[in-house]
């Protein structure tokens, strides 16, 4: 189980700005759920060395988010798109009650599809 979803999001957004070692250590720690001792053993360094590297990388990621705000903005956009999708569902339900306009149905399906496409963090 992931230890910290916020840090995983920061790593997803800003990980390429870290050194390869820092990125790998954070990936092992947060995504693969390895302990500091396990990472240290695999890397051939001390547990304290791994901890220091992870703490430094976490600090850098947090600082990047404070300056750039991409994770926060992504969250707000995702919330807005979810709300738009919910409203399209509500319009479709009303459409079913009031006589079923094919055009309204098609438009709500398109809105939901666009919301799903725009919610993809891989864009």
N, CA, C and O of each residue as an XYZ file, in Angstrom:
492
protein
N       0.839     -1.182      0.000
C       0.000      0.000      0.000
C       0.885      1.246      0.000
O       1.909      1.283      0.682
N       0.498      2.242     -0.747
C       1.280      3.469     -0.857
C       1.333      4.192      0.483
O       0.357      4.225      1.232
N       2.504      4.773      0.767
C       2.701      5.440      2.051
C       2.147      6.864      2.057
O       1.673      7.337      3.090
N       2.204      7.549      0.912
C       1.797      8.944      0.893
C       1.365      9.320     -0.522
O       2.207      9.525     -1.397
N       0.060      9.412     -0.745
C      -0.452      9.694     -2.081
C      -0.036     11.072     -2.579
O       0.189     11.251     -3.776
N       0.070     12.050     -1.679
C       0.498     13.388     -2.099
C       1.910     13.344     -2.669
O       2.185     13.971     -3.693
N       2.798     12.614     -2.020
C       4.180     12.533     -2.501
C       4.233     11.771     -3.823
O       5.046     12.098     -4.688
N       3.390     10.774     -3.990
C       3.343     10.035     -5.252
C       2.908     10.963     -6.384
O       3.462     10.911     -7.482
N       1.920     11.809     -6.116
C       1.488     12.780     -7.133
C       2.617     13.749     -7.465
O       2.858     14.041     -8.637
N       3.307     14.245     -6.448
C       4.432     15.149     -6.694
C       5.502     14.459     -7.529
O       6.075     15.066     -8.434
N       5.768     13.206     -7.230
C       6.756     12.443     -7.987
C       6.309     12.277     -9.440
O       7.119     12.392    -10.360
N       5.027     12.009     -9.641
C       4.506     11.878    -11.002
C       4.669     13.168    -11.799
O       5.026     13.135    -12.977
N       4.408     14.289    -11.163
C       4.458     15.573    -11.867
C       5.874     16.113    -12.031
O       6.208     16.655    -13.085
N       6.706     15.976    -11.012
C       8.009     16.641    -11.014
C       9.199     15.693    -10.950
O      10.340     16.147    -10.877
N       8.958     14.393    -10.976
C      10.031     13.418    -10.798
C      11.173     13.555    -11.786
O      12.324     13.296    -11.437
N      10.876     13.956    -13.006
C      11.919     14.090    -14.019
C      12.908     15.205    -13.698
O      13.971     15.284    -14.314
N      12.576     16.056    -12.752
C      13.462     17.159    -12.381
C      14.455     16.756    -11.284
O      15.346     17.530    -10.935
N      14.299     15.558    -10.752
C      15.211     15.037     -9.737
C      16.354     14.284    -10.405
O      16.307     13.993    -11.600
N      17.374     13.973     -9.622
C      18.423     13.098    -10.143
C      17.836     11.701    -10.307
O      16.818     11.373     -9.698
N      18.475     10.891    -11.120
C      18.001      9.519    -11.335
C      17.973      8.759    -10.011
O      17.027      8.022     -9.735
N      19.006      8.938     -9.197
C      19.075      8.245     -7.908
C      17.927      8.676     -6.995
O      17.271      7.831     -6.386
N      17.685      9.967     -6.898
C      16.590     10.452     -6.056
C      15.250      9.905     -6.545
O      14.437      9.426     -5.754
N      15.033      9.981     -7.846
C      13.777      9.500     -8.423
C      13.606      8.000     -8.164
O      12.524      7.544     -7.793
N      14.680      7.245     -8.365
C      14.611      5.802     -8.124
C      14.319      5.496     -6.659
O      13.485      4.640     -6.363
N      14.998      6.186     -5.733
C      14.772      5.948     -4.310
C      13.332      6.259     -3.921
O      12.709      5.490     -3.190
N      12.797      7.378     -4.402
C      11.412      7.717     -4.094
C      10.455      6.692     -4.701
O       9.470      6.307     -4.071
N      10.744      6.260     -5.908
C       9.908      5.259     -6.554
C       9.918      3.950     -5.765
O       8.864      3.359     -5.529
N      11.097      3.499     -5.360
C      11.192      2.277     -4.558
C      10.445      2.437     -3.232
O       9.746      1.524     -2.792
N      10.599      3.600     -2.602
C      10.027      3.834     -1.276
C       8.504      3.984     -1.334
O       7.789      3.353     -0.556
N       8.010      4.815     -2.250
C       6.577      5.106     -2.277
C       5.775      4.146     -3.161
O       4.697      3.702     -2.765
N       6.278      3.828     -4.328
C       5.500      2.992     -5.250
C       5.716      1.502     -5.024
O       4.770      0.718     -5.099
N       6.961      1.105     -4.749
C       7.243     -0.313     -4.533
C       7.171     -0.709     -3.060
O       7.257     -1.890     -2.724
N       7.012      0.285     -2.185
C       6.856      0.077     -0.744
C       8.047     -0.657     -0.113
O       7.880     -1.471      0.796
N       9.252     -0.351     -0.614
C      10.457     -0.923     -0.009
C      10.849     -0.101      1.215
O      10.593      1.101      1.274
N      11.459     -0.745      2.171
C      11.943     -0.034      3.359
C      13.257      0.660      3.025
O      13.887      0.376      2.006
N      13.654      1.574      3.902
C      14.945      2.247      3.720
C      16.082      1.237      3.704
O      17.018      1.356      2.912
N      15.997      0.237      4.588
C      17.039     -0.786      4.653
C      17.114     -1.593      3.356
O      18.205     -1.907      2.881
N      15.960     -1.928      2.789
C      15.949     -2.688      1.537
C      16.546     -1.877      0.392
O      17.313     -2.403     -0.415
N      16.194     -0.603      0.323
C      16.740      0.258     -0.726
C      18.247      0.393     -0.549
O      19.003      0.317     -1.518
N      18.679      0.593      0.693
C      20.110      0.744      0.981
C      20.884     -0.499      0.567
O      21.952     -0.408     -0.039
N      20.334     -1.651      0.900
C      21.009     -2.907      0.551
C      21.140     -3.040     -0.969
O      22.198     -3.413     -1.475
N      20.055     -2.733     -1.694
C      20.076     -2.831     -3.161
C      21.020     -1.816     -3.796
O      21.637     -2.095     -4.824
N      21.134     -0.629     -3.179
C      21.961      0.440     -3.734
C      23.408      0.374     -3.256
O      24.280      1.042     -3.811
N      23.658     -0.425     -2.232
C      25.004     -0.548     -1.700
C      25.455      0.671     -0.913
O      26.640      1.000     -0.881
N      24.486      1.346     -0.271
C      24.813      2.484      0.590
C      24.135      2.292      1.937
O      23.419      1.315      2.155
N      24.372      3.241      2.837
C      23.778      3.117      4.169
C      22.305      3.499      4.155
O      21.831      4.213      3.271
N      21.599      3.001      5.165
C      20.195      3.363      5.337
C      20.060      4.868      5.511
O      19.141      5.481      4.967
N      20.982      5.467      6.273
C      20.960      6.917      6.493
C      21.165      7.674      5.181
O      20.558      8.722      4.963
N      22.014      7.143      4.316
C      22.237      7.771      3.006
C      20.972      7.774      2.163
O      20.671      8.758      1.487
N      20.234      6.673      2.204
C      18.966      6.590      1.482
C      17.971      7.574      2.078
O      17.296      8.305      1.353
N      17.885      7.587      3.411
C      16.946      8.492      4.083
C      17.245      9.947      3.720
O      16.334     10.707      3.393
N      18.517     10.333      3.778
C      18.896     11.707      3.444
C      18.526     12.056      2.006
O      18.030     13.149      1.736
N      18.765     11.137      1.097
C      18.444     11.359     -0.311
C      16.939     11.515     -0.511
O      16.496     12.386     -1.259
N      16.160     10.674      0.154
C      14.704     10.750      0.042
C      14.189     12.056      0.637
O      13.352     12.725      0.031
N      14.679     12.421      1.810
C      14.230     13.671      2.450
C      14.569     14.888      1.591
O      13.760     15.807      1.464
N      15.759     14.892      1.006
C      16.171     15.995      0.138
C      15.269     16.061     -1.102
O      14.853     17.143     -1.515
N      14.973     14.902     -1.688
C      14.107     14.843     -2.869
C      12.682     15.283     -2.526
O      12.061     16.020     -3.290
N      12.165     14.833     -1.379
C      10.823     15.250     -0.952
C      10.750     16.764     -0.803
O       9.775     17.396     -1.210
N      11.785     17.326     -0.221
C      11.842     18.773     -0.043
C      11.850     19.495     -1.395
O      11.176     20.510     -1.568
N      12.612     18.964     -2.341
C      12.667     19.572     -3.665
C      11.311     19.489     -4.364
O      10.874     20.455     -4.990
N      10.650     18.343     -4.261
C       9.340     18.187     -4.884
C       8.321     19.142     -4.274
O       7.532     19.762     -4.987
N       8.346     19.254     -2.950
C       7.425     20.153     -2.255
C       7.680     21.597     -2.664
O       6.738     22.359     -2.880
N       8.935     21.971     -2.769
C       9.295     23.337     -3.180
C       8.832     23.607     -4.618
O       8.328     24.690     -4.917
N       9.002     22.634     -5.490
C       8.544     22.806     -6.876
C       7.036     23.025     -6.919
O       6.547     23.882     -7.656
N       6.300     22.245     -6.125
C       4.843     22.399     -6.110
C       4.446     23.757     -5.544
O       3.509     24.379     -6.043
N       5.141     24.225     -4.515
C       4.839     25.537     -3.952
C       5.040     26.632     -4.995
O       4.279     27.599     -5.034
N       6.048     26.488     -5.830
C       6.346     27.503     -6.844
C       5.474     27.365     -8.087
O       5.042     28.371     -8.650
N       5.211     26.140     -8.521
C       4.528     25.918     -9.797
C       3.050     25.565     -9.656
O       2.236     25.978    -10.481
N       2.699     24.814     -8.628
C       1.304     24.501     -8.333
C       0.597     23.582     -9.329
O      -0.630     23.618     -9.426
N       1.343     22.761    -10.070
C       0.714     21.899    -11.070
C      -0.190     20.835    -10.464
O      -1.257     20.552    -11.010
N       0.210     20.247     -9.358
C      -0.601     19.195     -8.729
C      -1.907     19.790     -8.211
O      -2.974     19.203     -8.389
N      -1.822     20.948     -7.573
C      -3.024     21.615     -7.078
C      -3.954     21.969     -8.236
O      -5.163     21.749     -8.158
N      -3.392     22.511     -9.297
C      -4.205     22.901    -10.452
C      -4.847     21.664    -11.088
O      -6.020     21.698    -11.461
N      -4.087     20.578    -11.213
C      -4.637     19.353    -11.764
C      -5.823     18.883    -10.922
O      -6.848     18.474    -11.468
N      -5.689     18.938     -9.606
C      -6.775     18.518     -8.722
C      -8.024     19.366     -8.903
O      -9.141     18.850     -8.925
N      -7.824     20.680     -9.032
C      -8.979     21.563     -9.228
C      -9.638     21.321    -10.578
O     -10.865     21.342    -10.681
N      -8.845     21.094    -11.606
C      -9.393     20.807    -12.935
C     -10.155     19.482    -12.909
O     -11.253     19.380    -13.456
N      -9.570     18.479    -12.274
C     -10.221     17.161    -12.186
C     -11.558     17.269    -11.458
O     -12.546     16.672    -11.886
N     -11.594     18.021    -10.367
C     -12.842     18.219     -9.629
C     -13.881     18.908    -10.506
O     -15.045     18.507    -10.524
N     -13.469     19.932    -11.226
C     -14.382     20.638    -12.126
C     -14.917     19.744    -13.230
O     -16.103     19.793    -13.557
N     -14.046     18.928    -13.803
C     -14.484     18.012    -14.861
C     -15.453     16.965    -14.313
O     -16.412     16.589    -14.988
N     -15.203     16.499    -13.099
C     -16.138     15.549    -12.474
C     -17.505     16.196    -12.269
O     -18.537     15.558    -12.477
N     -17.508     17.457    -11.864
C     -18.780     18.169    -11.665
C     -19.504     18.361    -12.999
O     -20.722     18.201    -13.072
N     -18.764     18.701    -14.047
C     -19.367     18.855    -15.374
C     -19.985     17.530    -15.827
O     -21.096     17.497    -16.355
N     -19.247     16.445    -15.611
C     -19.747     15.123    -15.987
C     -21.022     14.784    -15.209
O     -21.966     14.232    -15.775
N     -21.050     15.109    -13.923
C     -22.252     14.877    -13.117
C     -23.429     15.692    -13.645
O     -24.557     15.201    -13.677
N     -23.176     16.929    -14.058
C     -24.250     17.780    -14.609
C     -24.749     17.208    -15.933
O     -25.945     17.267    -16.218
N     -23.847     16.656    -16.742
C     -24.274     16.025    -18.001
C     -25.183     14.836    -17.705
O     -26.161     14.613    -18.419
N     -24.868     14.065    -16.652
C     -25.738     12.955    -16.244
C     -27.116     13.470    -15.844
O     -28.137     12.879    -16.195
N     -27.132     14.578    -15.106
C     -28.409     15.149    -14.660
C     -29.234     15.629    -15.860
O     -30.449     15.431    -15.901
N     -28.582     16.249    -16.818
C     -29.281     16.699    -18.028
C     -29.854     15.499    -18.773
O     -30.983     15.539    -19.262
N     -29.074     14.446    -18.852
C     -29.537     13.242    -19.548
C     -30.744     12.618    -18.841
O     -31.684     12.162    -19.493
N     -30.713     12.603    -17.501
C     -31.863     12.069    -16.751
C     -33.118     12.911    -17.014
O     -34.201     12.364    -17.223
N     -32.971     14.227    -17.002
C     -34.108     15.110    -17.290
C     -34.604     14.904    -18.715
O     -35.805     14.941    -18.984
N     -33.657     14.686    -19.620
C     -34.019     14.452    -21.016
C     -34.879     13.192    -21.146
O     -35.844     13.161    -21.910
N     -34.512     12.159    -20.388
C     -35.303     10.920    -20.428
C     -36.721     11.142    -19.916
O     -37.671     10.546    -20.426
N     -36.864     12.005    -18.901
C     -38.182     12.290    -18.331
C     -39.044     13.121    -19.262
O     -40.269     13.010    -19.246
N     -38.410     13.950    -20.070
C     -39.154     14.957    -20.838
C     -39.244     14.660    -22.332
O     -39.471     15.582    -23.114
N     -39.082     13.459    -22.740
C     -39.350     13.158    -24.141
C     -38.166     12.694    -24.961
O     -38.342     12.390    -26.141
N     -36.994     12.625    -24.415
C     -35.813     12.063    -25.056
C     -35.459     12.706    -26.391
O     -35.829     12.204    -27.452
N     -34.755     13.793    -26.327
C     -34.191     14.419    -27.513
C     -32.886     13.703    -27.845
O     -31.978     13.632    -27.016
N     -32.803     13.187    -29.037
C     -31.588     12.482    -29.482
C     -30.386     13.426    -29.470
O     -29.278     13.025    -29.115
N     -30.610     14.662    -29.853
C     -29.525     15.654    -29.892
C     -28.968     15.924    -28.486
O     -27.753     15.978    -28.296
N     -29.856     16.090    -27.514
C     -29.410     16.305    -26.138
C     -28.663     15.076    -25.633
O     -27.625     15.205    -24.984
N     -29.172     13.907    -25.918
C     -28.495     12.674    -25.509
C     -27.086     12.603    -26.108
O     -26.125     12.304    -25.398
N     -26.963     12.873    -27.393
C     -25.661     12.814    -28.054
C     -24.687     13.843    -27.471
O     -23.504     13.554    -27.289
N     -25.194     15.039    -27.181
C     -24.340     16.087    -26.613
C     -23.857     15.726    -25.206
O     -22.700     15.971    -24.866
N     -24.730     15.150    -24.396
C     -24.298     14.769    -23.042
C     -23.281     13.630    -23.093
O     -22.350     13.596    -22.288
N     -23.447     12.712    -24.020
C     -22.467     11.634    -24.181
C     -21.121     12.236    -24.596
O     -20.076     11.822    -24.094
N     -21.144     13.200    -25.500
C     -19.901     13.847    -25.939
C     -19.241     14.623    -24.795
O     -18.020     14.586    -24.647
N     -20.033     15.318    -23.994
C     -19.485     16.052    -22.837
C     -18.803     15.084    -21.877
O     -17.688     15.341    -21.423
N     -19.464     13.974    -21.568
C     -18.869     12.995    -20.652
C     -17.583     12.411    -21.226
O     -16.619     12.190    -20.492
N     -17.562     12.164    -22.510
C     -16.366     11.628    -23.155
C     -15.213     12.633    -23.086
O     -14.077     12.259    -22.794
N     -15.503     13.891    -23.352
C     -14.482     14.937    -23.263
C     -13.952     15.069    -21.836
O     -12.748     15.222    -21.631
N     -14.840     15.010    -20.861
C     -14.412     15.086    -19.459
C     -13.477     13.931    -19.122
O     -12.462     14.125    -18.454
N     -13.815     12.736    -19.580
C     -12.957     11.585    -19.338
C     -11.600     11.748    -19.991
O     -10.577     11.435    -19.380
N     -11.574     12.237    -21.234
C     -10.311     12.447    -21.941
C      -9.451     13.489    -21.227
O      -8.243     13.304    -21.079
N     -10.064     14.570    -20.791
C      -9.320     15.654    -20.145
C      -8.887     15.318    -18.725
O      -7.985     15.961    -18.187
N      -9.511     14.325    -18.113
C      -9.143     13.904    -16.766
C      -7.898     13.024    -16.753
O      -7.315     12.783    -15.696
N      -7.495     12.550    -17.914
C      -6.343     11.637    -18.008
C      -5.065     12.371    -17.670
O      -4.696     13.301    -18.386
N      -4.356     11.983    -16.581
C      -3.127     12.674    -16.196
C      -1.981     12.467    -17.173
O      -0.963     13.153    -17.078
N      -2.124     11.539    -18.110
C      -1.074     11.282    -19.087
C      -1.061     12.307    -20.215
O      -0.155     12.290    -21.048
N      -2.055     13.204    -20.255
C      -2.103     14.219    -21.322
C      -0.970     15.189    -21.215
O      -0.862     16.104    -22.032
